[in-house]
């Protein structure tokens, strides 16, 4: 599969995806709860993503909850054969908008079936097991939870597995149980705690999918980032995306937006070419934290 999108493609198991993907979390209402203010606008963004050749969409039935999956189904089904949807299980939502863990076997089975139903699928291409909590990765064994997903995979409901919000030890533990095709963790110019993990995964042919590539609810701000962006006559967010694509070939982007215009800007921005001097200046951002 060829693509004009920045970064080219990557293979998740037997699935070829564009390295520039789309994260659907922002399509739900404020704080990822409830419906979007502009439903037609949300549907338009999803269709624009596919029209631009994006073949990797990241979602979760916990977004809304159910809202983003239902939007994806309405906008894109019947799904193009080339489109691959990744989802997450391991957390639910409470009435306060929190993300309480839900990783008991019965919880995970219910979430997998909920994702299948809300997306209108018979099999999920990729399911990431969300670990830790809202504060980040937390130590502890994932054996029971991950083993449950392996059982669901063996039952034919899941093609490929990954882990999210995981420590290096948890990644290794998952790999000792059954193969993973990706790790999805917090990582961006300012948060580079997974540098060594990314390099190890790249050597093993495993994707790394940074969430909050643009900083999430607190957008990246840095004098070095602004300086590089000004020099390239671009924006800080474009530079941040381009840096991720150049950081390692196994990094897959899933920047989210609820705006067609912003989606187009992200695609254009990620295609920036950063010089060794640019990269050296950007490397100082994490060092200053």
C-alpha positions as CSV (number, residue, x, y, z in Angstrom):
1,X,0.0,0.0,0.0
2,X,1.4,3.4,-1.0
3,X,0.3,6.7,0.6
4,X,1.0,10.4,0.1
5,X,0.5,10.9,3.9
6,X,3.6,11.9,5.8
7,X,5.6,9.1,7.3
8,X,4.5,6.4,4.9
9,X,3.1,3.1,6.3
10,X,3.8,0.6,9.1
11,X,2.7,-3.0,9.5
12,X,0.7,-4.0,12.7
13,X,0.9,-7.7,12.6
14,X,-0.6,-8.4,9.2
15,X,-2.3,-5.0,8.9
16,X,-0.7,-2.2,6.9
17,X,-1.6,1.3,8.3
18,X,-0.6,4.8,7.6
19,X,1.8,6.1,10.2
20,X,-0.3,9.3,10.2
21,X,-3.5,8.2,11.8
22,X,-6.4,9.8,13.6
23,X,-7.5,9.8,17.3
24,X,-11.2,10.1,17.7
25,X,-11.3,11.0,21.4
26,X,-12.0,14.7,20.8
27,X,-15.1,14.0,18.8
28,X,-17.1,13.4,22.1
29,X,-18.3,16.3,24.2
30,X,-16.3,18.3,26.8
31,X,-13.9,16.1,28.9
32,X,-14.8,13.2,26.6
33,X,-18.3,13.0,27.9
34,X,-21.6,13.2,26.0
35,X,-22.3,14.0,22.4
36,X,-20.4,16.6,20.3
37,X,-21.8,20.1,20.0
38,X,-21.6,19.7,16.2
39,X,-22.5,16.2,15.2
40,X,-22.4,16.8,11.5
41,X,-19.0,18.4,11.9
42,X,-17.7,15.3,13.8
43,X,-19.0,13.0,11.0
44,X,-17.3,15.3,8.4
45,X,-13.9,15.0,10.2
46,X,-14.1,11.2,10.1
47,X,-14.9,11.2,6.4
48,X,-12.2,13.7,5.7
49,X,-9.7,11.5,7.5
50,X,-10.5,8.5,5.3
51,X,-10.8,10.7,2.2
52,X,-7.2,11.8,2.9
53,X,-6.0,8.2,3.0
54,X,-5.8,7.7,6.7
55,X,-6.1,3.9,7.5
56,X,-5.6,3.9,11.3
57,X,-8.3,5.3,13.6
58,X,-7.9,5.1,17.3
59,X,-11.0,5.0,19.5
60,X,-12.6,3.5,22.6
61,X,-16.1,2.7,23.7
62,X,-15.3,4.7,26.9
63,X,-15.2,7.9,24.9
64,X,-18.5,9.5,25.4
65,X,-19.1,6.7,26.5
66,X,-20.0,5.0,23.2
67,X,-20.2,8.3,21.4
68,X,-17.1,8.2,19.2
69,X,-17.7,4.6,18.2
70,X,-21.2,5.4,17.2
71,X,-20.0,8.4,15.2
72,X,-17.3,6.2,13.5
73,X,-20.0,3.6,12.6
74,X,-22.4,6.2,11.2
75,X,-19.7,8.1,9.2
76,X,-17.7,5.2,7.8
77,X,-19.7,2.0,7.7
78,X,-19.5,0.0,5.5
79,X,-15.8,0.3,6.3
80,X,-13.2,0.5,3.5
81,X,-11.1,-2.7,3.4
82,X,-8.0,-0.7,4.0
83,X,-9.3,1.0,7.2
84,X,-8.2,-0.5,10.6
85,X,-9.8,0.6,13.8
86,X,-7.9,0.3,17.1
87,X,-9.8,0.4,20.4
88,X,-9.0,0.2,24.1
89,X,-10.4,-1.7,27.1
90,X,-9.5,-1.6,30.7
91,X,-11.3,1.5,32.0
92,X,-14.9,2.7,32.1
93,X,-16.5,6.1,33.0
94,X,-18.2,7.3,36.1
95,X,-20.8,10.1,36.5
96,X,-18.1,12.6,37.4
97,X,-16.2,12.0,34.2
98,X,-13.5,9.9,35.8
99,X,-11.8,6.8,34.3
100,X,-12.1,4.1,36.9
101,X,-10.2,0.9,36.0
102,X,-12.3,-2.1,34.8
103,X,-9.9,-4.9,34.2
104,X,-11.6,-8.0,35.7
105,X,-12.2,-10.7,33.2
106,X,-15.9,-10.1,33.1
107,X,-15.3,-6.3,32.7
108,X,-13.0,-6.9,29.7
109,X,-15.3,-9.4,28.0
110,X,-18.1,-6.9,28.3
111,X,-16.0,-4.1,26.9
112,X,-14.9,-6.1,23.9
113,X,-18.5,-7.0,23.1
114,X,-19.6,-3.4,23.6
115,X,-16.9,-2.2,21.2
116,X,-18.0,-4.8,18.6
117,X,-21.6,-3.7,18.9
118,X,-21.1,0.1,18.9
119,X,-18.6,-0.1,15.9
120,X,-20.8,-2.7,14.0
121,X,-17.9,-5.2,13.7
122,X,-17.6,-9.0,14.0
123,X,-13.9,-8.8,14.9
124,X,-11.7,-6.0,16.3
125,X,-8.5,-5.3,14.4
126,X,-6.5,-4.2,17.4
127,X,-7.4,-4.0,21.1
128,X,-5.1,-2.2,23.6
129,X,-5.3,-3.1,27.2
130,X,-5.3,0.2,29.2
131,X,-3.3,-0.1,32.4
132,X,-2.4,2.3,35.2
133,X,-4.8,5.2,36.0
134,X,-5.3,8.8,35.1
135,X,-2.0,9.7,36.8
136,X,-0.1,7.4,34.4
137,X,1.4,3.9,34.4
138,X,1.3,2.0,37.7
139,X,3.3,-1.1,38.6
140,X,1.7,-4.5,38.9
141,X,1.0,-7.7,37.0
142,X,-1.2,-7.6,33.9
143,X,-1.3,-11.4,33.6
144,X,-5.0,-12.0,34.4
145,X,-6.3,-9.1,32.3
146,X,-4.0,-9.7,29.3
147,X,-4.7,-13.4,29.5
148,X,-8.4,-12.6,29.2
149,X,-7.8,-10.7,26.0
150,X,-5.7,-13.5,24.6
151,X,-8.7,-15.8,25.2
152,X,-10.9,-13.4,23.3
153,X,-8.3,-13.4,20.5
154,X,-8.3,-17.2,20.4
155,X,-12.1,-17.0,20.2
156,X,-11.8,-15.0,17.0
157,X,-13.1,-11.6,18.4
158,X,-9.7,-9.8,18.3
159,X,-7.0,-9.9,15.6
160,X,-4.1,-8.1,17.4
161,X,-3.3,-7.0,20.9
162,X,-1.4,-4.1,22.4
163,X,-0.9,-2.4,25.8
164,X,-1.5,1.2,26.8
165,X,-0.3,3.4,29.7
166,X,2.1,0.6,30.5
167,X,5.5,0.4,32.3
168,X,8.4,-1.3,30.6
169,X,8.0,-4.3,32.9
170,X,4.4,-4.7,31.9
171,X,5.3,-4.5,28.2
172,X,7.8,-7.3,28.8
173,X,5.3,-9.3,30.8
174,X,2.7,-9.0,28.0
175,X,5.2,-10.2,25.5
176,X,6.0,-13.2,27.6
177,X,2.3,-14.2,27.4
178,X,1.4,-13.4,23.8
179,X,2.6,-11.1,21.0
180,X,1.8,-7.4,21.0
181,X,1.9,-5.3,17.9
182,X,1.9,-1.9,19.7
183,X,2.4,0.1,22.8
184,X,0.4,3.2,23.4
185,X,1.8,5.6,26.0
186,X,2.1,9.3,26.8
187,X,5.0,10.7,24.8
188,X,5.9,14.0,23.1
189,X,8.7,16.5,22.9
190,X,8.3,17.4,26.6
191,X,7.7,13.9,27.9
192,X,10.4,11.5,26.7
193,X,10.5,8.9,29.5
194,X,9.9,6.1,26.9
195,X,12.9,6.9,24.7
196,X,14.7,3.6,25.5
197,X,11.4,1.6,25.2
198,X,10.7,3.1,21.7
199,X,14.2,2.1,20.5
200,X,13.8,-1.5,21.8
201,X,10.3,-1.8,20.2
202,X,11.6,-0.5,16.9
203,X,14.3,-3.2,16.9
204,X,11.6,-5.8,17.5
205,X,9.2,-4.4,14.8
206,X,6.6,-3.3,17.3
207,X,4.8,0.1,16.9
208,X,4.8,2.8,19.5
209,X,1.7,5.1,19.4
210,X,2.1,8.2,21.5
211,X,-1.1,9.6,23.0
212,X,-1.3,13.3,23.6
213,X,1.3,13.9,20.9
214,X,0.5,17.6,21.1
215,X,0.3,17.8,24.9
216,X,-3.3,16.8,25.4
217,X,-5.4,19.0,27.6
218,X,-2.3,21.2,28.2
219,X,-0.8,22.0,24.8
220,X,2.9,22.0,24.4
221,X,4.6,25.3,25.0
222,X,8.3,25.9,24.7
223,X,10.6,28.8,23.5
224,X,12.7,26.2,21.6
225,X,9.6,24.8,19.9
226,X,8.4,28.3,19.0
227,X,11.8,29.3,17.7
228,X,12.1,26.3,15.4
229,X,8.5,26.8,14.2
230,X,9.2,30.5,13.4
231,X,12.4,29.6,11.5
232,X,10.4,27.1,9.4
233,X,7.5,29.5,9.0
234,X,5.3,26.9,10.5
235,X,3.4,26.3,13.8
236,X,4.6,24.7,17.1
237,X,2.1,21.9,16.7
238,X,3.2,21.1,13.2
239,X,6.8,20.9,14.4
240,X,5.8,18.6,17.3
241,X,4.1,16.2,14.9
242,X,7.0,16.2,12.4
243,X,9.5,15.6,15.2
244,X,7.6,12.5,16.3
245,X,7.6,11.0,12.8
246,X,11.3,11.6,12.5
247,X,12.0,10.4,16.0
248,X,11.6,6.7,15.0
249,X,10.1,4.8,12.1
250,X,7.9,2.7,14.5
251,X,6.1,5.8,15.8
252,X,2.5,6.0,14.6
253,X,0.6,9.3,15.1
254,X,-3.0,9.6,16.2
255,X,-3.5,13.4,16.7
256,X,-7.1,14.2,17.5
257,X,-9.2,17.1,16.4
258,X,-12.9,17.9,15.8
259,X,-12.1,20.3,13.0
260,X,-11.7,19.4,9.3
261,X,-9.4,22.5,8.9
262,X,-7.3,21.4,11.8
263,X,-7.0,17.9,10.5
264,X,-5.7,19.2,7.2
265,X,-3.3,21.5,9.0
266,X,-2.0,18.5,11.0
267,X,-1.4,16.4,7.9
268,X,0.5,19.3,6.2
269,X,2.4,20.1,9.3
270,X,3.6,16.5,10.0
271,X,5.3,16.5,6.6
272,X,7.8,19.2,7.7
273,X,11.5,18.1,7.3
274,X,13.5,19.0,10.4
275,X,17.3,19.5,10.1
276,X,19.9,18.1,12.5
277,X,20.1,21.6,14.0
278,X,16.3,21.8,14.4
279,X,16.4,18.3,16.1
280,X,19.2,19.3,18.5
281,X,17.3,22.4,19.5
282,X,14.1,20.5,20.1
283,X,16.0,17.9,22.2
284,X,16.6,20.6,24.8
285,X,12.9,20.8,25.6
286,X,12.8,17.6,27.6
287,X,16.2,18.2,29.1
288,X,14.9,21.4,30.7
289,X,12.0,19.8,32.4
